[in-house]
Amino acid sequence: MLSTRYRSFLIAGLVLLACVGIQEVIAQSNPVHNTKIGYVDADRILRDSLPAKLAREKIQADFAPRQREIEATIAKNQQASEAFDRDAPTLTEGDRARRQMEVINADRKIQRLQRAYSDDLSQRQTQELAALQDNANKVIRRIAQTENYDLIVQEATYFNPRIDITERVIQELGSALK
């Protein structure tokens, strides 16, 4: 009879041999050299593609009037604040308190306008980004299907430039707009 210790070693050895055998079967049934892999730089698509540039320009045009309004309000409040500082020594206590409240209220209005602007801009950018990512994913799927890719990755620590299809995706996104 074998001791419990030797039986454990024997079982562990048999399990190890079985695992090596399974790995061998898997490697033979799915050879890596036949796998077609592509890489897409999502950041570059969002930065360099024609739809991304058009979306940025459209957002900028849509939000420019609000930005100018905020800048005008800031300039007006700056002038009122300077006038208050200049006139404060000669004002009556009541006038000084009233004008100081006007400046404080104008500051609060500016802060509200800036917060609303920032929130709306962020929401709009998120919407445009989601739409662009959806279109890019459709183009990537179409390329993958027509060219028989097995895998296309968008995040990688390293990739060989020969598998990079980013430029092709950017071109197809641009040609879809024309």
Backbone as JSON Lines, residues from 0, in Angstrom:
{"i":0,"aa":"M","n":[0.82,-1.18,0.0],"ca":[0.0,0.0,0.0],"c":[0.87,1.25,0.0]}
{"i":1,"aa":"L","n":[0.42,2.23,-0.75],"ca":[1.14,3.49,-0.81],"c":[0.68,4.38,0.33]}
{"i":2,"aa":"S","n":[1.61,5.14,0.83],"ca":[1.24,6.04,1.91],"c":[0.39,7.19,1.34]}
{"i":3,"aa":"T","n":[-0.29,7.87,2.18],"ca":[-1.16,8.98,1.78],"c":[-0.37,10.07,1.08]}
{"i":4,"aa":"R","n":[0.84,10.29,1.53],"ca":[1.69,11.33,0.95],"c":[2.05,10.97,-0.5]}
{"i":5,"aa":"Y","n":[2.44,9.75,-0.75],"ca":[2.8,9.34,-2.11],"c":[1.58,9.3,-3.01]}
{"i":6,"aa":"R","n":[0.43,8.92,-2.47],"ca":[-0.8,8.93,-3.26],"c":[-1.14,10.35,-3.71]}
{"i":7,"aa":"S","n":[-0.95,11.33,-2.83],"ca":[-1.22,12.74,-3.17],"c":[-0.3,13.2,-4.29]}
{"i":8,"aa":"F","n":[1.0,12.83,-4.21],"ca":[1.94,13.19,-5.27],"c":[1.56,12.54,-6.59]}
{"i":9,"aa":"L","n":[1.14,11.28,-6.54],"ca":[0.74,10.56,-7.74],"c":[-0.48,11.19,-8.38]}
{"i":10,"aa":"I","n":[-1.46,11.55,-7.58],"ca":[-2.69,12.19,-8.1],"c":[-2.34,13.55,-8.69]}
{"i":11,"aa":"A","n":[-1.51,14.32,-8.01],"ca":[-1.11,15.65,-8.51],"c":[-0.38,15.51,-9.84]}
{"i":12,"aa":"G","n":[0.47,14.51,-9.97],"ca":[1.18,14.28,-11.23],"c":[0.24,13.93,-12.35]}
{"i":13,"aa":"L","n":[-0.74,13.08,-12.07],"ca":[-1.71,12.7,-13.1],"c":[-2.57,13.89,-13.53]}
{"i":14,"aa":"V","n":[-2.95,14.72,-12.57],"ca":[-3.73,15.93,-12.9],"c":[-2.89,16.86,-13.77]}
{"i":15,"aa":"L","n":[-1.62,17.01,-13.45],"ca":[-0.73,17.86,-14.23],"c":[-0.6,17.33,-15.66]}
{"i":16,"aa":"L","n":[-0.42,16.04,-15.82],"ca":[-0.34,15.45,-17.16],"c":[-1.63,15.65,-17.93]}
{"i":17,"aa":"A","n":[-2.77,15.53,-17.26],"ca":[-4.06,15.73,-17.92],"c":[-4.19,17.18,-18.39]}
{"i":18,"aa":"C","n":[-3.77,18.12,-17.57],"ca":[-3.85,19.54,-17.95],"c":[-2.98,19.84,-19.15]}
{"i":19,"aa":"V","n":[-1.77,19.29,-19.15],"ca":[-0.87,19.49,-20.29],"c":[-1.48,18.89,-21.55]}
{"i":20,"aa":"G","n":[-2.09,17.76,-21.43],"ca":[-2.74,17.12,-22.57],"c":[-3.9,17.94,-23.1]}
{"i":21,"aa":"I","n":[-4.7,18.49,-22.2],"ca":[-5.84,19.34,-22.61],"c":[-5.32,20.58,-23.32]}
{"i":22,"aa":"Q","n":[-4.27,21.21,-22.79],"ca":[-3.7,22.4,-23.44],"c":[-3.2,22.07,-24.83]}
{"i":23,"aa":"E","n":[-2.61,20.91,-24.98],"ca":[-2.1,20.49,-26.29],"c":[-3.24,20.33,-27.29]}
{"i":24,"aa":"V","n":[-4.34,19.72,-26.86],"ca":[-5.49,19.54,-27.74],"c":[-6.09,20.88,-28.13]}
{"i":25,"aa":"I","n":[-6.2,21.8,-27.18],"ca":[-6.75,23.13,-27.46],"c":[-5.84,23.87,-28.44]}
{"i":26,"aa":"A","n":[-4.55,23.8,-28.22],"ca":[-3.6,24.5,-29.1],"c":[-3.66,23.97,-30.53]}
{"i":27,"aa":"Q","n":[-3.86,22.67,-30.68],"ca":[-3.93,22.09,-32.02],"c":[-5.25,22.39,-32.7]}
{"i":28,"aa":"S","n":[-6.32,22.48,-31.94],"ca":[-7.63,22.71,-32.55],"c":[-7.87,24.17,-32.89]}
{"i":29,"aa":"N","n":[-7.15,25.09,-32.28],"ca":[-7.35,26.52,-32.53],"c":[-6.0,27.2,-32.67]}
{"i":30,"aa":"P","n":[-5.33,27.01,-33.78],"ca":[-3.99,27.59,-33.93],"c":[-4.05,29.12,-34.01]}
{"i":31,"aa":"V","n":[-3.2,29.76,-33.28],"ca":[-3.17,31.22,-33.2],"c":[-2.76,31.84,-34.52]}
{"i":32,"aa":"H","n":[-1.94,31.18,-35.29],"ca":[-1.44,31.79,-36.53],"c":[-2.54,32.01,-37.56]}
{"i":33,"aa":"N","n":[-3.72,31.46,-37.4],"ca":[-4.83,31.69,-38.31],"c":[-5.78,32.76,-37.81]}
{"i":34,"aa":"T","n":[-5.53,33.29,-36.66],"ca":[-6.4,34.3,-36.07],"c":[-6.05,35.67,-36.63]}
{"i":35,"aa":"K","n":[-7.06,36.42,-37.06],"ca":[-6.84,37.75,-37.6],"c":[-7.29,38.77,-36.55]}
{"i":36,"aa":"I","n":[-6.35,39.59,-36.12],"ca":[-6.6,40.56,-35.05],"c":[-6.33,41.96,-35.57]}
{"i":37,"aa":"G","n":[-7.17,42.9,-35.15],"ca":[-6.99,44.3,-35.5],"c":[-6.99,45.16,-34.26]}
{"i":38,"aa":"Y","n":[-6.47,46.36,-34.39],"ca":[-6.44,47.31,-33.29],"c":[-7.01,48.64,-33.77]}
{"i":39,"aa":"V","n":[-7.8,49.29,-32.89],"ca":[-8.37,50.6,-33.19],"c":[-8.07,51.53,-32.02]}
{"i":40,"aa":"D","n":[-7.53,52.69,-32.32],"ca":[-7.24,53.72,-31.31],"c":[-8.47,54.61,-31.18]}
{"i":41,"aa":"A","n":[-9.29,54.33,-30.18],"ca":[-10.55,55.05,-30.01],"c":[-10.32,56.53,-29.74]}
{"i":42,"aa":"D","n":[-9.29,56.87,-28.99],"ca":[-9.0,58.28,-28.71],"c":[-8.69,59.04,-29.99]}
{"i":43,"aa":"R","n":[-7.95,58.42,-30.87],"ca":[-7.61,59.06,-32.15],"c":[-8.85,59.26,-33.0]}
{"i":44,"aa":"I","n":[-9.76,58.3,-32.98],"ca":[-11.0,58.45,-33.74],"c":[-11.79,59.63,-33.2]}
{"i":45,"aa":"L","n":[-11.88,59.74,-31.89],"ca":[-12.63,60.83,-31.27],"c":[-11.95,62.18,-31.47]}
{"i":46,"aa":"R","n":[-10.67,62.17,-31.73],"ca":[-9.92,63.41,-31.91],"c":[-9.82,63.81,-33.39]}
{"i":47,"aa":"D","n":[-9.56,62.82,-34.28],"ca":[-9.18,63.14,-35.65],"c":[-10.24,62.91,-36.72]}
{"i":48,"aa":"S","n":[-11.29,62.2,-36.4],"ca":[-12.27,61.88,-37.44],"c":[-13.09,63.11,-37.82]}
{"i":49,"aa":"L","n":[-13.57,63.12,-39.04],"ca":[-14.39,64.22,-39.53],"c":[-15.66,64.4,-38.7]}
{"i":50,"aa":"P","n":[-16.38,63.34,-38.35],"ca":[-17.56,63.53,-37.5],"c":[-17.23,64.16,-36.15]}
{"i":51,"aa":"A","n":[-16.09,63.81,-35.58],"ca":[-15.7,64.39,-34.29],"c":[-15.4,65.89,-34.45]}
{"i":52,"aa":"K","n":[-14.71,66.24,-35.52],"ca":[-14.41,67.65,-35.76],"c":[-15.68,68.45,-36.01]}
{"i":53,"aa":"L","n":[-16.59,67.9,-36.8],"ca":[-17.85,68.58,-37.07],"c":[-18.69,68.73,-35.8]}
{"i":54,"aa":"A","n":[-18.68,67.72,-34.96],"ca":[-19.43,67.78,-33.7],"c":[-18.86,68.87,-32.8]}
{"i":55,"aa":"R","n":[-17.54,68.96,-32.71],"ca":[-16.92,70.01,-31.89],"c":[-17.28,71.4,-32.42]}
{"i":56,"aa":"E","n":[-17.22,71.57,-33.75],"ca":[-17.55,72.87,-34.35],"c":[-19.02,73.23,-34.11]}
{"i":57,"aa":"K","n":[-19.9,72.25,-34.23],"ca":[-21.33,72.49,-34.02],"c":[-21.61,72.87,-32.57]}
{"i":58,"aa":"I","n":[-20.99,72.16,-31.65],"ca":[-21.17,72.49,-30.23],"c":[-20.65,73.88,-29.94]}
{"i":59,"aa":"Q","n":[-19.48,74.18,-30.48],"ca":[-18.9,75.51,-30.25],"c":[-19.82,76.6,-30.81]}
{"i":60,"aa":"A","n":[-20.37,76.4,-31.99],"ca":[-21.28,77.38,-32.59],"c":[-22.56,77.51,-31.77]}
{"i":61,"aa":"D","n":[-23.09,76.38,-31.29],"ca":[-24.32,76.41,-30.52],"c":[-24.15,77.09,-29.17]}
{"i":62,"aa":"F","n":[-22.98,76.95,-28.57],"ca":[-22.76,77.48,-27.23],"c":[-22.07,78.84,-27.22]}
{"i":63,"aa":"A","n":[-21.62,79.33,-28.36],"ca":[-20.93,80.62,-28.42],"c":[-21.79,81.79,-27.93]}
{"i":64,"aa":"P","n":[-23.08,81.87,-28.3],"ca":[-23.88,82.99,-27.79],"c":[-23.98,83.01,-26.27]}
{"i":65,"aa":"R","n":[-24.15,81.85,-25.67],"ca":[-24.22,81.79,-24.21],"c":[-22.9,82.2,-23.57]}
{"i":66,"aa":"Q","n":[-21.79,81.77,-24.19],"ca":[-20.48,82.14,-23.68],"c":[-20.29,83.65,-23.74]}
{"i":67,"aa":"R","n":[-20.71,84.25,-24.87],"ca":[-20.6,85.71,-24.99],"c":[-21.48,86.42,-23.96]}
{"i":68,"aa":"E","n":[-22.67,85.88,-23.71],"ca":[-23.57,86.45,-22.71],"c":[-22.92,86.42,-21.32]}
{"i":69,"aa":"I","n":[-22.32,85.31,-20.98],"ca":[-21.65,85.19,-19.68],"c":[-20.49,86.18,-19.59]}
{"i":70,"aa":"E","n":[-19.7,86.27,-20.65],"ca":[-18.56,87.21,-20.65],"c":[-19.03,88.65,-20.53]}
{"i":71,"aa":"A","n":[-20.14,89.0,-21.19],"ca":[-20.68,90.36,-21.09],"c":[-21.19,90.63,-19.67]}
{"i":72,"aa":"T","n":[-21.82,89.66,-19.08],"ca":[-22.33,89.81,-17.71],"c":[-21.17,89.98,-16.74]}
{"i":73,"aa":"I","n":[-20.1,89.22,-16.95],"ca":[-18.93,89.35,-16.09],"c":[-18.32,90.74,-16.23]}
{"i":74,"aa":"A","n":[-18.19,91.23,-17.46],"ca":[-17.62,92.57,-17.7],"c":[-18.5,93.64,-17.06]}
{"i":75,"aa":"K","n":[-19.8,93.51,-17.21],"ca":[-20.73,94.49,-16.62],"c":[-20.61,94.48,-15.1]}
{"i":76,"aa":"N","n":[-20.54,93.3,-14.52],"ca":[-20.42,93.2,-13.06],"c":[-19.08,93.73,-12.58]}
{"i":77,"aa":"Q","n":[-18.03,93.52,-13.37],"ca":[-16.71,94.04,-13.01],"c":[-16.75,95.58,-12.97]}
{"i":78,"aa":"Q","n":[-17.42,96.17,-13.95],"ca":[-17.55,97.63,-13.98],"c":[-18.36,98.13,-12.79]}
{"i":79,"aa":"A","n":[-19.44,97.42,-12.48],"ca":[-20.27,97.81,-11.33],"c":[-19.49,97.68,-10.03]}
{"i":80,"aa":"S","n":[-18.69,96.64,-9.92],"ca":[-17.88,96.44,-8.71],"c":[-16.83,97.53,-8.57]}
{"i":81,"aa":"E","n":[-16.19,97.89,-9.68],"ca":[-15.19,98.96,-9.65],"c":[-15.83,100.3,-9.31]}
{"i":82,"aa":"A","n":[-17.01,100.55,-9.87],"ca":[-17.73,101.79,-9.56],"c":[-18.11,101.82,-8.09]}
{"i":83,"aa":"F","n":[-18.55,100.7,-7.57],"ca":[-18.91,100.63,-6.16],"c":[-17.68,100.92,-5.29]}
{"i":84,"aa":"D","n":[-16.55,100.28,-5.6],"ca":[-15.33,100.5,-4.82],"c":[-14.91,101.97,-4.88]}
{"i":85,"aa":"R","n":[-15.08,102.59,-6.03],"ca":[-14.69,103.98,-6.22],"c":[-15.64,104.93,-5.48]}
{"i":86,"aa":"D","n":[-16.95,104.62,-5.53],"ca":[-17.96,105.51,-4.95],"c":[-18.28,105.21,-3.49]}
{"i":87,"aa":"A","n":[-17.87,104.08,-2.97],"ca":[-18.26,103.65,-1.62],"c":[-17.99,104.69,-0.54]}
{"i":88,"aa":"P","n":[-16.84,105.36,-0.55],"ca":[-16.6,106.32,0.54],"c":[-17.59,107.5,0.56]}
{"i":89,"aa":"T","n":[-18.16,107.83,-0.59],"ca":[-19.05,108.99,-0.65],"c":[-20.53,108.61,-0.57]}
{"i":90,"aa":"L","n":[-20.85,107.33,-0.56],"ca":[-22.24,106.89,-0.53],"c":[-22.78,106.89,0.89]}
{"i":91,"aa":"T","n":[-24.09,107.07,0.97],"ca":[-24.75,106.94,2.27],"c":[-24.77,105.46,2.64]}
{"i":92,"aa":"E","n":[-25.0,105.18,3.89],"ca":[-25.0,103.8,4.36],"c":[-26.04,102.96,3.61]}
{"i":93,"aa":"G","n":[-27.2,103.48,3.37],"ca":[-28.26,102.76,2.65],"c":[-27.88,102.48,1.2]}
{"i":94,"aa":"D","n":[-27.34,103.51,0.51],"ca":[-26.92,103.32,-0.88],"c":[-25.77,102.33,-1.0]}
{"i":95,"aa":"R","n":[-24.85,102.41,-0.04],"ca":[-23.7,101.5,-0.04],"c":[-24.19,100.05,0.12]}
{"i":96,"aa":"A","n":[-25.09,99.81,1.04],"ca":[-25.62,98.45,1.28],"c":[-26.38,97.95,0.06]}
{"i":97,"aa":"R","n":[-27.18,98.85,-0.56],"ca":[-27.96,98.46,-1.74],"c":[-27.04,98.09,-2.9]}
{"i":98,"aa":"R","n":[-26.06,98.91,-3.18],"ca":[-25.15,98.64,-4.3],"c":[-24.26,97.43,-4.03]}
{"i":99,"aa":"Q","n":[-23.89,97.23,-2.78],"ca":[-23.11,96.05,-2.43],"c":[-23.94,94.79,-2.68]}
{"i":100,"aa":"M","n":[-25.22,94.8,-2.34],"ca":[-26.11,93.67,-2.6],"c":[-26.28,93.45,-4.09]}
{"i":101,"aa":"E","n":[-26.34,94.52,-4.88],"ca":[-26.44,94.38,-6.33],"c":[-25.22,93.65,-6.9]}
{"i":102,"aa":"V","n":[-24.03,94.02,-6.41],"ca":[-22.81,93.37,-6.87],"c":[-22.8,91.9,-6.44]}
{"i":103,"aa":"I","n":[-23.2,91.62,-5.21],"ca":[-23.24,90.23,-4.71],"c":[-24.25,89.41,-5.51]}
{"i":104,"aa":"N","n":[-25.42,89.97,-5.76],"ca":[-26.43,89.26,-6.54],"c":[-25.97,89.02,-7.98]}
{"i":105,"aa":"A","n":[-25.26,89.98,-8.54],"ca":[-24.74,89.81,-9.9],"c":[-23.69,88.69,-9.92]}
{"i":106,"aa":"D","n":[-22.86,88.62,-8.88],"ca":[-21.87,87.52,-8.78],"c":[-22.59,86.17,-8.73]}
{"i":107,"aa":"R","n":[-23.64,86.09,-7.94],"ca":[-24.4,84.84,-7.84],"c":[-25.03,84.47,-9.18]}
{"i":108,"aa":"K","n":[-25.56,85.48,-9.88],"ca":[-26.15,85.22,-11.19],"c":[-25.09,84.68,-12.15]}
{"i":109,"aa":"I","n":[-23.91,85.25,-12.12],"ca":[-22.83,84.79,-12.98],"c":[-22.47,83.34,-12.65]}
{"i":110,"aa":"Q","n":[-22.38,83.03,-11.37],"ca":[-22.07,81.66,-10.96],"c":[-23.14,80.69,-11.44]}
{"i":111,"aa":"R","n":[-24.41,81.07,-11.34],"ca":[-25.51,80.21,-11.83],"c":[-25.41,80.03,-13.34]}
{"i":112,"aa":"L","n":[-25.16,81.12,-14.06],"ca":[-25.03,81.04,-15.51],"c":[-23.87,80.12,-15.91]}
{"i":113,"aa":"Q","n":[-22.74,80.27,-15.22],"ca":[-21.58,79.44,-15.53],"c":[-21.83,77.97,-15.23]}
{"i":114,"aa":"R","n":[-22.5,77.68,-14.11],"ca":[-22.81,76.29,-13.77],"c":[-23.76,75.69,-14.8]}
{"i":115,"aa":"A","n":[-24.8,76.43,-15.16],"ca":[-25.77,75.93,-16.15],"c":[-25.08,75.71,-17.5]}
{"i":116,"aa":"Y","n":[-24.23,76.65,-17.88],"ca":[-23.49,76.54,-19.13],"c":[-22.61,75.29,-19.11]}
{"i":117,"aa":"S","n":[-21.87,75.13,-18.04],"ca":[-20.97,73.98,-17.92],"c":[-21.74,72.66,-17.94]}
{"i":118,"aa":"D","n":[-22.84,72.6,-17.22],"ca":[-23.66,71.38,-17.19],"c":[-24.22,71.06,-18.57]}
{"i":119,"aa":"D","n":[-24.78,72.08,-19.24],"ca":[-25.36,71.87,-20.56],"c":[-24.29,71.47,-21.59]}
{"i":120,"aa":"L","n":[-23.14,72.12,-21.51],"ca":[-22.05,71.8,-22.42],"c":[-21.58,70.36,-22.2]}
{"i":121,"aa":"S","n":[-21.41,69.98,-20.96],"ca":[-20.98,68.62,-20.65],"c":[-21.99,67.58,-21.14]}
{"i":122,"aa":"Q","n":[-23.26,67.86,-20.92],"ca":[-24.31,66.93,-21.38],"c":[-24.3,66.81,-22.9]}
{"i":123,"aa":"R","n":[-24.16,67.91,-23.57],"ca":[-24.14,67.91,-25.04],"c":[-22.93,67.16,-25.58]}
{"i":124,"aa":"Q","n":[-21.76,67.38,-24.96],"ca":[-20.56,66.69,-25.39],"c":[-20.69,65.19,-25.18]}
{"i":125,"aa":"T","n":[-21.31,64.8,-24.08],"ca":[-21.52,63.39,-23.8],"c":[-22.44,62.77,-24.84]}
{"i":126,"aa":"Q","n":[-23.49,63.47,-25.22],"ca":[-24.41,62.97,-26.25],"c":[-23.7,62.8,-27.59]}
{"i":127,"aa":"E","n":[-22.94,63.79,-27.98],"ca":[-22.22,63.73,-29.25],"c":[-21.18,62.61,-29.23]}
{"i":128,"aa":"L","n":[-20.5,62.47,-28.11],"ca":[-19.51,61.41,-27.97],"c":[-20.15,60.03,-28.09]}
{"i":129,"aa":"A","n":[-21.29,59.85,-27.44],"ca":[-21.98,58.55,-27.51],"c":[-22.41,58.24,-28.94]}
{"i":130,"aa":"A","n":[-22.92,59.24,-29.64],"ca":[-23.34,59.02,-31.03],"c":[-22.14,58.68,-31.91]}
{"i":131,"aa":"L","n":[-21.03,59.37,-31.71],"ca":[-19.82,59.1,-32.49],"c":[-19.29,57.7,-32.19]}
{"i":132,"aa":"Q","n":[-19.27,57.31,-30.93],"ca":[-18.79,55.98,-30.56],"c":[-19.69,54.9,-31.17]}
{"i":133,"aa":"D","n":[-20.99,55.15,-31.17],"ca":[-21.91,54.18,-31.76],"c":[-21.64,54.02,-33.25]}
{"i":134,"aa":"N","n":[-21.46,55.13,-33.96],"ca":[-21.15,55.07,-35.4],"c":[-19.8,54.39,-35.64]}
{"i":135,"aa":"A","n":[-18.82,54.71,-34.83],"ca":[-17.5,54.09,-34.99],"c":[-17.58,52.59,-34.77]}
{"i":136,"aa":"N","n":[-18.35,52.16,-33.77],"ca":[-18.49,50.72,-33.51],"c":[-19.18,50.01,-34.68]}
{"i":137,"aa":"K","n":[-20.14,50.67,-35.31],"ca":[-20.8,50.09,-36.48],"c":[-19.8,49.91,-37.62]}
{"i":138,"aa":"V","n":[-18.97,50.93,-37.84],"ca":[-17.96,50.85,-38.9],"c":[-16.96,49.74,-38.58]}
{"i":139,"aa":"I","n":[-16.54,49.66,-37.33],"ca":[-15.57,48.62,-36.92],"c":[-16.18,47.23,-37.14]}
{"i":140,"aa":"R","n":[-17.43,47.04,-36.77],"ca":[-18.09,45.74,-36.98],"c":[-18.17,45.4,-38.46]}
{"i":141,"aa":"R","n":[-18.5,46.4,-39.27],"ca":[-18.61,46.18,-40.71],"c":[-17.25,45.76,-41.29]}
{"i":142,"aa":"I","n":[-16.19,46.45,-40.89],"ca":[-14.84,46.09,-41.35],"c":[-14.49,44.68,-40.88]}
{"i":143,"aa":"A","n":[-14.79,44.39,-39.64],"ca":[-14.48,43.06,-39.07],"c":[-15.19,41.95,-39.85]}
{"i":144,"aa":"Q","n":[-16.43,42.18,-40.2],"ca":[-17.21,41.16,-40.91],"c":[-16.77,41.02,-42.36]}
{"i":145,"aa":"T","n":[-16.52,42.11,-43.03],"ca":[-16.15,42.03,-44.44],"c":[-14.73,41.51,-44.64]}
{"i":146,"aa":"E","n":[-13.86,41.74,-43.68],"ca":[-12.47,41.32,-43.83],"c":[-12.12,40.12,-42.95]}
{"i":147,"aa":"N","n":[-13.12,39.51,-42.36],"ca":[-12.96,38.28,-41.57],"c":[-11.99,38.42,-40.39]}
{"i":148,"aa":"Y","n":[-12.15,39.49,-39.63],"ca":[-11.36,39.63,-38.41],"c":[-11.98,38.75,-37.34]}
{"i":149,"aa":"D","n":[-11.12,38.12,-36.53],"ca":[-11.59,37.34,-35.4],"c":[-11.73,38.21,-34.16]}
{"i":150,"aa":"L","n":[-10.92,39.25,-34.08],"ca":[-10.9,40.1,-32.9],"c":[-10.39,41.47,-33.28]}
{"i":151,"aa":"I","n":[-11.08,42.51,-32.79],"ca":[-10.59,43.88,-32.92],"c":[-10.64,44.48,-31.52]}
{"i":152,"aa":"V","n":[-9.51,44.98,-31.06],"ca":[-9.42,45.56,-29.72],"c":[-9.25,47.07,-29.81]}
{"i":153,"aa":"Q","n":[-9.76,47.74,-28.77],"ca":[-9.64,49.19,-28.72],"c":[-8.71,49.66,-27.6]}
{"i":154,"aa":"E","n":[-8.38,48.79,-26.7],"ca":[-7.46,49.13,-25.62],"c":[-6.34,48.1,-25.63]}
{"i":155,"aa":"A","n":[-5.11,48.56,-25.61],"ca":[-3.99,47.63,-25.6],"c":[-2.77,48.32,-25.01]}
{"i":156,"aa":"T","n":[-2.01,47.59,-24.24],"ca":[-0.76,48.1,-23.72],"c":[0.26,48.19,-24.84]}
{"i":157,"aa":"Y","n":[0.22,47.22,-25.72],"ca":[1.11,47.21,-26.88],"c":[0.36,46.6,-28.06]}
{"i":158,"aa":"F","n":[0.65,47.09,-29.25],"ca":[0.14,46.5,-30.47],"c":[1.15,46.76,-31.58]}
{"i":159,"aa":"N","n":[1.18,45.84,-32.52],"ca":[2.05,45.99,-33.67],"c":[1.35,46.92,-34.66]}
{"i":160,"aa":"P","n":[2.0,47.96,-35.15],"ca":[1.36,48.9,-36.07],"c":[0.73,48.26,-37.31]}
{"i":161,"aa":"R","n":[1.18,47.09,-37.69],"ca":[0.63,46.46,-38.88],"c":[-0.82,46.01,-38.67]}
{"i":162,"aa":"I","n":[-1.28,45.88,-37.43],"ca":[-2.67,45.47,-37.19],"c":[-3.58,46.66,-36.89]}
{"i":163,"aa":"D","n":[-3.02,47.88,-36.93],"ca":[-3.79,49.09,-36.62],"c":[-4.68,49.44,-37.8]}
{"i":164,"aa":"I","n":[-5.99,49.45,-37.58],"ca":[-6.95,49.8,-38.64],"c":[-7.64,51.12,-38.33]}
{"i":165,"aa":"T","n":[-7.07,51.9,-37.44],"ca":[-7.68,53.17,-37.02],"c":[-7.89,54.1,-38.21]}
{"i":166,"aa":"E","n":[-6.89,54.26,-39.04],"ca":[-7.0,55.17,-40.19],"c":[-8.14,54.75,-41.1]}
{"i":167,"aa":"R","n":[-8.29,53.47,-41.29],"ca":[-9.39,52.96,-42.14],"c":[-10.74,53.32,-41.54]}
{"i":168,"aa":"V","n":[-10.88,53.18,-40.24],"ca":[-12.13,53.53,-39.56],"c":[-12.4,55.03,-39.69]}
{"i":169,"aa":"I","n":[-11.37,55.84,-39.51],"ca":[-11.51,57.31,-39.63],"c":[-11.95,57.67,-41.05]}
{"i":170,"aa":"Q","n":[-11.36,57.04,-42.05],"ca":[-11.73,57.32,-43.44],"c":[-13.18,56.92,-43.71]}
{"i":171,"aa":"E","n":[-13.59,55.77,-43.24],"ca":[-14.96,55.32,-43.48],"c":[-15.98,56.18,-42.74]}
{"i":172,"aa":"L","n":[-15.62,56.65,-41.55],"ca":[-16.53,57.56,-40.84],"c":[-16.68,58.87,-41.63]}
{"i":173,"aa":"G","n":[-15.57,59.36,-42.17],"ca":[-15.62,60.59,-42.96],"c":[-16.37,60.43,-44.25]}
{"i":174,"aa":"S","n":[-16.17,59.29,-44.92],"ca":[-16.85,59.09,-46.2],"c":[-18.35,58.85,-46.0]}
{"i":175,"aa":"A","n":[-18.74,58.38,-44.85],"ca":[-20.17,58.19,-44.58],"c":[-20.9,59.53,-44.48]}
{"i":176,"aa":"L","n":[-20.18,60.59,-44.11],"ca":[-20.81,61.91,-44.02],"c":[-20.95,62.59,-45.37]}
{"i":177,"aa":"K","n":[-20.09,62.21,-46.31],"ca":[-20.09,62.89,-47.6],"c":[-21.14,62.34,-48.48]}
